[in-house]
Amino acid sequence: MALTLFDTDEYRPPVWKSYLYQLQQEAPHPRRITCTNEVENRPKYYGREFHGMISREAADQLLSVAEGSYLIRESQRQPGTYTLALRFGSQTRNFRLYYDGKHFVGEKRFESIHDLVTDGLITLYIETKAAEYIAKMTINPIYEHIGYTTLNREPAYQKHMPVLKETLDEKDSTGQDGVSEKRVHTFRGPHWCEYCANFMWGLIAQGVKCADCGLNVHKQCSKMVPNDCKPDLKHVKKVYSCDLTTLVKAHITKRPMVVDMCIREIESRGLNSEGLYRVSGFSDLIEDVKMAFDRDGEKADISVNMYEDINIITGALKLYFRDLPIPLITYDAYPKFIESAKIMDPDEQLETLHEALKLLPPAHCETLRYLMAHLKRVTLHEKENLMNAENLGIVFGPTLMRSPELDAMAALNDIRYQRLVVELLIKNEDILF
């Protein structure tokens, strides 16, 4: 029997290392030392943790109650400058504190002092307890085993060149001259480094994310990743539930083949079908299409000879988008899209929507463009299929967008705006893309 592409090098899921995650859980919790007196000239962006112009000794005495205790004081030597005093390791640590709309003592900027202190305590605790461990994290990486290594193997000496560019610029999402570009990134929920398999600690800016292929790594690990972090096709074993950017990079395509193939099939024989996308196909057959794509990729047969009911193909396309680990409209871009739906002025609304589109990774934006152009063509057959932009928005809103908020009520309230976002994208497809 002939070997398939995957038989020659069996994929083994990585074992994520929990040590640093456990340390983060053990880190001291912030304990605000509240000032009970009225303090004159307290900056409006500080709360009751501000104690005015007190000495280091007085601050040290107040903080001695527990690990993680903190307060803010004004410098006696330099009035108008402020210090965050923090109890850690049975001693008081003092940090010059700044505010420019957000609070910071270093590179990271925080919405609140509580978050700054929480992140600081985690970092201090982990770097104190695991300094030697962190220094050796890049030894024995898992990077080459998880599907991001280059299709054309580079010489070993090139693999360890510090080539990844880090930036906070949100406008440009692609590297130049084939060099993958990484951005400092805030990950929601626990994330593990896809180079060393260790936990990415902290509250914000825990690591960097490749704008090209979606790779998530520690900042220090990013220096070890080669120029072209194109996913290795033999490790990308599925079509459904695979990260969209990883899939298109692995197959060297502009869009996922499942999107192109389903849309071509739908447009060839289904545009006049009543209730297109609204009517559900038989779930077992939709699952059958999914398995065909996962097994056969672009060779999957979704023709009328195999699936006469076009609703099976529309159902398979919708399932693909629902199964994406990162939605087509990503978590990072989600708030801007929802903001656009809430704007009443049409011109301002379109401008905000255009800005939101710039936040999408290239593969996500291209796939969204292609899908919206297709849905626009669906609406041109509204007399036959009874599907206008509003109806399609109802179907595709929750399919393409998922709220990053864990609060169920907040996510529920967003549904009407999700519908409107998709409706606006369809109606203005020719202007926005």
C-alpha positions as CSV (number, residue, x, y, z in Angstrom):
1,M,0.0,0.0,0.0
2,A,1.3,3.4,-0.9
3,L,2.2,5.7,2.0
4,T,0.3,9.0,2.3
5,L,1.9,12.3,2.9
6,F,1.4,11.9,6.7
7,D,2.6,8.3,7.0
8,T,6.3,9.1,6.5
9,D,6.6,11.4,9.5
10,E,3.9,10.8,12.1
11,Y,2.6,13.8,13.9
12,R,2.8,13.8,17.7
13,P,0.9,16.5,19.6
14,P,3.3,18.5,21.8
15,V,3.3,18.1,25.6
16,W,2.8,21.5,27.1
17,K,4.9,22.2,30.1
18,S,3.0,23.3,33.2
19,Y,5.8,24.4,35.6
20,L,5.6,28.2,34.8
21,Y,1.8,28.1,34.8
22,Q,1.9,26.6,38.3
23,L,4.3,29.3,39.4
24,Q,1.9,32.0,38.1
25,Q,-0.9,30.5,40.2
26,E,1.4,30.6,43.3
27,A,2.4,34.3,42.8
28,P,1.4,36.7,45.5
29,H,-1.9,38.6,45.0
30,P,-2.0,42.4,45.1
31,R,-3.1,43.9,48.3
32,R,-3.8,47.6,48.2
33,I,-2.8,49.7,51.2
34,T,-5.5,52.3,51.5
35,C,-4.8,55.8,52.7
36,T,-7.4,56.8,55.3
37,N,-6.5,60.5,55.3
38,E,-7.5,63.1,52.8
39,V,-4.4,63.8,50.6
40,E,-4.1,67.2,48.9
41,N,-3.3,67.4,45.2
42,R,-3.9,63.7,44.6
43,P,-3.6,63.0,40.8
44,K,-7.1,62.1,39.4
45,Y,-5.8,58.9,37.9
46,Y,-4.8,57.5,41.3
47,G,-7.1,56.1,43.9
48,R,-6.9,55.6,47.7
49,E,-3.6,53.7,47.2
50,F,-2.0,57.2,46.9
51,H,-0.5,58.3,50.2
52,G,1.0,61.6,49.3
53,M,4.5,62.7,50.2
54,I,5.6,60.1,52.7
55,S,9.1,58.7,53.3
56,R,10.5,55.4,52.2
57,E,10.6,54.3,55.8
58,A,7.0,55.2,56.3
59,A,6.0,53.3,53.2
60,D,8.1,50.3,54.2
61,Q,6.3,50.2,57.6
62,L,2.8,50.3,55.9
63,L,3.8,47.6,53.5
64,S,5.1,45.2,56.1
65,V,1.7,43.6,56.6
66,A,1.9,41.1,53.8
67,E,3.5,40.0,50.5
68,G,1.9,41.8,47.5
69,S,1.0,44.9,49.5
70,Y,1.4,48.1,47.5
71,L,0.9,51.9,47.6
72,I,1.8,55.0,45.6
73,R,3.8,57.8,47.1
74,E,5.0,61.2,45.9
75,S,8.8,61.6,45.9
76,Q,10.1,64.0,48.7
77,R,13.2,64.7,46.7
78,Q,11.4,65.3,43.4
79,P,7.9,66.6,44.0
80,G,5.6,65.8,41.1
81,T,7.1,62.4,40.5
82,Y,5.5,59.2,41.8
83,T,6.8,55.9,43.1
84,L,5.0,52.5,43.2
85,A,6.2,50.8,46.4
86,L,5.6,47.1,46.4
87,R,6.3,44.4,49.0
88,F,7.9,41.3,47.5
89,G,10.4,38.8,48.9
90,S,10.1,40.3,52.4
91,Q,11.4,43.7,51.2
92,T,10.0,46.8,49.6
93,R,10.7,47.3,45.9
94,N,10.4,50.9,44.6
95,F,9.5,51.7,40.9
96,R,9.2,55.1,39.2
97,L,5.6,55.3,38.1
98,Y,4.4,57.0,34.9
99,Y,1.0,57.8,33.4
100,D,0.3,58.8,29.7
101,G,-3.3,57.6,29.6
102,K,-2.1,54.2,30.9
103,H,0.0,53.3,33.9
104,F,3.5,51.9,33.4
105,V,6.9,51.4,35.0
106,G,8.5,49.8,31.9
107,E,7.4,48.8,28.4
108,K,4.0,47.3,29.4
109,R,1.1,49.7,29.8
110,F,-1.9,49.0,32.0
111,E,-5.4,50.3,32.3
112,S,-5.3,50.1,36.1
113,I,-2.7,50.1,38.9
114,H,-4.2,46.8,40.1
115,D,-3.4,45.1,36.8
116,L,0.1,46.6,36.7
117,V,0.8,45.2,40.2
118,T,-0.7,41.8,39.4
119,D,1.5,41.5,36.3
120,G,4.5,42.8,38.2
121,L,4.1,40.2,41.1
122,I,3.7,37.4,38.6
123,T,6.9,38.4,36.7
124,L,8.9,39.0,39.9
125,Y,7.8,35.6,41.3
126,I,8.5,33.6,38.2
127,E,11.8,35.3,37.4
128,T,12.9,34.8,41.1
129,K,11.8,31.1,41.3
130,A,12.7,30.0,37.8
131,A,15.6,32.1,36.6
132,E,17.7,29.1,35.7
133,Y,14.8,27.3,34.1
134,I,13.9,30.3,31.9
135,A,17.5,30.7,30.8
136,K,17.4,27.1,29.4
137,M,13.9,27.3,27.8
138,T,15.1,27.4,24.3
139,I,17.0,24.0,24.6
140,N,15.1,21.1,23.0
141,P,12.4,23.1,21.3
142,I,9.1,21.6,20.0
143,Y,9.0,24.1,17.2
144,E,9.9,21.6,14.4
145,H,7.3,19.1,15.5
146,I,4.1,21.2,15.6
147,G,3.7,22.2,11.9
148,Y,5.5,25.6,11.5
149,T,8.9,24.5,10.1
150,T,9.7,25.6,6.6
151,L,8.7,23.4,3.6
152,N,12.2,24.0,2.3
153,R,14.5,23.2,5.2
154,E,17.2,25.8,5.8
155,P,20.7,25.0,6.9
156,A,21.0,24.6,10.7
157,Y,23.2,27.7,11.0
158,Q,20.4,29.8,9.5
159,K,17.8,28.5,11.8
160,H,19.2,30.3,14.9
161,M,19.6,33.7,13.4
162,P,17.6,36.5,15.2
163,V,15.5,37.5,12.3
164,L,12.0,38.2,13.5
165,K,11.1,41.8,13.7
166,E,9.1,43.0,16.7
167,T,6.8,46.0,16.5
168,L,3.8,47.6,18.1
169,D,2.7,49.0,14.7
170,E,-0.8,47.8,14.1
171,K,-1.0,49.0,10.5
172,D,1.4,46.8,8.6
173,S,0.7,43.1,9.1
174,T,3.2,41.5,6.7
175,G,7.0,41.2,6.7
176,Q,9.1,42.4,3.8
177,D,11.4,40.3,1.6
178,G,9.9,37.0,3.0
179,V,10.8,37.9,6.7
180,S,8.0,37.0,9.0
181,E,6.9,39.9,11.2
182,K,6.1,39.4,14.9
183,R,4.2,41.8,17.1
184,V,4.1,42.0,20.8
185,H,0.7,40.4,21.7
186,T,-1.7,40.1,24.6
187,F,-3.2,36.6,24.7
188,R,-6.6,36.1,26.2
189,G,-6.6,33.0,28.5
190,P,-3.7,30.7,29.1
191,H,-1.3,30.3,26.2
192,W,1.8,28.2,25.7
193,C,4.8,29.0,23.6
194,E,4.9,27.1,20.3
195,Y,8.7,27.1,20.3
196,C,9.6,25.9,23.8
197,A,6.2,24.5,25.0
198,N,6.4,26.6,28.2
199,F,3.6,28.7,29.6
200,M,3.5,32.4,28.5
201,W,3.2,34.2,31.8
202,G,1.8,37.6,32.8
203,L,-1.5,39.6,32.3
204,I,-0.6,41.4,29.0
205,A,2.0,41.4,26.3
206,Q,3.0,37.8,27.3
207,G,4.8,37.2,24.1
208,V,4.8,37.9,20.3
209,K,2.6,36.6,17.5
210,C,3.6,36.2,13.9
211,A,1.4,38.3,11.7
212,D,2.0,36.0,8.8
213,C,1.5,32.4,10.1
214,G,0.0,32.9,13.6
215,L,2.9,31.4,15.5
216,N,2.8,32.3,19.3
217,V,6.1,32.4,21.1
218,H,7.9,34.1,24.0
219,K,9.8,37.2,23.1
220,Q,13.1,35.5,23.8
221,C,12.1,32.4,21.9
222,S,11.2,34.5,18.8
223,K,14.9,35.1,18.3
224,M,15.4,31.4,17.6
225,V,12.7,31.0,14.9
226,P,13.9,31.0,11.2
227,N,13.0,33.6,8.6
228,D,10.2,31.7,6.9
229,C,7.9,30.3,9.6
230,K,5.7,28.7,6.9
231,P,3.8,25.7,8.3
232,D,5.0,22.3,7.2
233,L,2.3,20.7,5.2
234,K,2.9,17.2,6.5
235,H,2.0,18.3,10.0
236,V,-1.2,20.1,9.0
237,K,-3.4,17.0,9.2
238,K,-6.8,18.6,9.1
239,V,-8.7,21.3,7.2
240,Y,-11.5,21.8,9.7
241,S,-10.5,23.2,13.1
242,C,-7.1,24.2,11.8
243,D,-6.0,27.8,12.2
244,L,-6.9,29.6,9.0
245,T,-3.5,31.3,8.4
246,T,-1.6,28.1,9.2
247,L,-3.8,26.2,6.6
248,V,-3.3,28.7,3.7
249,K,0.5,29.0,4.5
250,A,0.8,25.2,4.5
251,H,-1.0,24.8,1.2
252,I,0.5,28.0,-0.4
253,T,-3.0,29.4,-1.2
254,K,-4.7,32.7,-0.8
255,R,-7.7,31.2,0.9
256,P,-8.7,27.8,2.5
257,M,-9.5,25.4,-0.3
258,V,-12.8,24.5,1.5
259,V,-14.0,28.0,1.1
260,D,-13.1,28.2,-2.6
261,M,-14.5,24.8,-3.4
262,C,-17.8,25.2,-1.5
263,I,-18.5,28.7,-3.0
264,R,-17.8,27.5,-6.5
265,E,-20.2,24.6,-6.1
266,I,-22.9,26.8,-4.5
267,E,-22.6,29.4,-7.3
268,S,-22.7,26.8,-10.0
269,R,-26.0,25.2,-8.9
270,G,-27.5,26.8,-5.8
271,L,-28.0,30.5,-6.1
272,N,-31.7,30.2,-6.8
273,S,-32.3,27.7,-4.0
274,E,-35.0,29.0,-1.6
275,G,-33.6,29.8,1.8
276,L,-30.0,29.4,0.8
277,Y,-27.8,29.3,3.9
278,R,-30.8,29.6,6.1
279,V,-32.1,26.0,5.4
280,S,-30.1,23.4,7.2
281,G,-28.8,20.3,5.4
282,F,-28.8,16.8,6.9
283,S,-26.2,16.9,9.7
284,D,-24.7,13.4,9.0
285,L,-24.0,14.3,5.4
286,I,-22.5,17.7,6.4
287,E,-20.2,15.8,8.7
288,D,-19.4,13.5,5.8
289,V,-18.3,16.5,3.7
290,K,-16.1,17.7,6.6
291,M,-14.4,14.3,6.8
292,A,-13.9,14.3,3.1
293,F,-12.0,17.6,3.2
294,D,-10.0,16.5,6.2
295,R,-9.1,13.2,4.5
296,D,-8.7,14.3,0.8
297,G,-8.2,18.1,0.9
298,E,-8.7,19.7,-2.5
299,K,-9.4,16.3,-4.0
300,A,-12.7,16.0,-2.0
301,D,-15.7,15.3,-4.2
302,I,-18.6,17.7,-3.3
303,S,-20.2,17.5,-6.7
304,V,-24.0,17.1,-7.3
305,N,-23.3,13.4,-7.9
306,M,-22.2,13.0,-4.3
307,Y,-24.4,15.6,-2.6
308,E,-27.5,16.5,-4.5
309,D,-28.8,18.8,-1.8
310,I,-27.0,22.2,-2.0
311,N,-27.9,22.8,1.7
312,I,-25.3,20.1,2.6
313,I,-22.6,22.2,0.9
314,T,-23.8,25.5,2.5
315,G,-23.9,23.6,5.9
316,A,-20.3,22.4,5.4
317,L,-19.1,25.9,4.6
318,K,-20.8,27.3,7.7
319,L,-19.4,24.5,9.8
320,Y,-15.9,25.3,8.6
321,F,-16.2,28.9,9.9
322,R,-17.7,27.8,13.2
323,D,-14.9,25.3,13.8
324,L,-12.1,27.8,13.3
325,P,-10.0,28.1,16.5
326,I,-9.7,31.8,15.8
327,P,-12.8,33.2,14.2
328,L,-12.7,34.7,10.7
329,I,-13.3,38.1,12.4
330,T,-10.6,37.6,15.0
331,Y,-10.9,38.2,18.7
332,D,-8.5,41.1,18.5
333,A,-10.5,42.9,15.7
334,Y,-13.9,42.0,17.2
335,P,-14.3,45.2,19.5
336,K,-13.7,47.5,16.5
337,F,-16.2,45.7,14.3
338,I,-18.9,45.9,17.1
339,E,-18.1,49.6,17.6
340,S,-18.7,50.2,13.9
341,A,-22.2,48.6,14.2
342,K,-23.2,51.0,17.0
343,I,-22.4,54.1,15.0
344,M,-25.4,56.0,13.6
345,D,-23.7,58.2,11.0
346,P,-23.3,56.2,7.8
347,D,-20.0,57.7,6.7
348,E,-18.4,57.4,10.1
349,Q,-19.7,53.8,10.3
350,L,-18.0,52.8,7.1
351,E,-14.8,54.5,8.1
352,T,-14.7,52.6,11.4
353,L,-15.5,49.4,9.6
354,H,-12.7,50.0,7.2
355,E,-10.3,50.6,10.1
356,A,-11.6,47.3,11.7
357,L,-10.7,45.4,8.5
358,K,-7.1,46.6,8.8
359,L,-6.8,44.8,12.1
360,L,-7.4,41.4,10.4
361,P,-4.5,39.1,9.5
362,P,-4.0,39.0,5.7
363,A,-5.5,35.5,5.2
364,H,-8.5,36.3,7.3
365,C,-9.1,39.6,5.4
366,E,-8.8,37.9,2.0
367,T,-11.1,35.1,3.0
368,L,-13.7,37.6,4.4
369,R,-13.5,39.6,1.1
370,Y,-14.1,36.5,-1.0
371,L,-17.0,35.4,1.2
372,M,-18.7,38.8,1.2
373,A,-18.4,39.1,-2.6
374,H,-20.1,35.7,-2.8
375,L,-22.8,36.7,-0.4
376,K,-23.4,39.9,-2.4
377,R,-24.0,37.7,-5.4
378,V,-26.4,35.6,-3.4
379,T,-28.5,38.7,-2.7
380,L,-28.7,39.5,-6.4
381,H,-30.9,36.4,-6.6
382,E,-33.1,37.4,-3.7
383,K,-36.4,37.0,-5.7
384,E,-35.7,33.3,-6.1
385,N,-33.8,32.5,-2.9
386,L,-35.5,35.0,-0.5
387,M,-32.1,35.8,1.1
388,N,-31.2,39.5,1.4
389,A,-28.3,41.0,3.2
390,E,-30.2,41.2,6.5
391,N,-31.2,37.6,6.4
392,L,-27.6,36.5,5.6
393,G,-26.4,38.7,8.5
394,I,-28.6,36.8,10.8
395,V,-27.1,33.5,9.6
396,F,-23.5,34.5,9.3
397,G,-23.1,37.0,12.2
398,P,-22.6,34.4,15.0
399,T,-20.8,32.1,12.5
400,L,-18.0,34.6,11.6
401,M,-17.8,36.4,14.9
402,R,-17.4,35.2,18.5
403,S,-17.2,37.5,21.5
404,P,-13.9,37.4,23.4
405,E,-15.9,38.2,26.5
406,L,-16.5,35.2,28.8
407,D,-19.6,36.9,30.2
408,A,-22.6,35.2,28.7
409,M,-24.9,38.2,28.9
410,A,-22.4,40.5,27.2
411,A,-21.9,38.0,24.4
412,L,-25.7,37.7,24.1
413,N,-26.1,41.4,23.8
414,D,-23.6,41.5,20.9
415,I,-25.6,39.2,18.7
416,R,-27.6,42.0,17.1
417,Y,-24.5,43.9,16.3
418,Q,-22.8,40.8,14.8
419,R,-25.7,40.5,12.4
420,L,-25.5,44.2,11.5
421,V,-21.7,43.9,10.9
422,V,-22.2,41.2,8.3
423,E,-25.1,43.0,6.7
424,L,-22.9,46.1,6.4
425,L,-20.0,44.1,4.9
426,I,-22.3,42.5,2.3
427,K,-24.0,45.8,1.3
428,N,-20.7,47.7,1.1
429,E,-18.5,44.9,-0.2
430,D,-17.4,46.9,-3.3
431,I,-16.4,49.9,-1.2
432,L,-14.8,48.2,1.8
433,F,-12.5,45.7,0.1
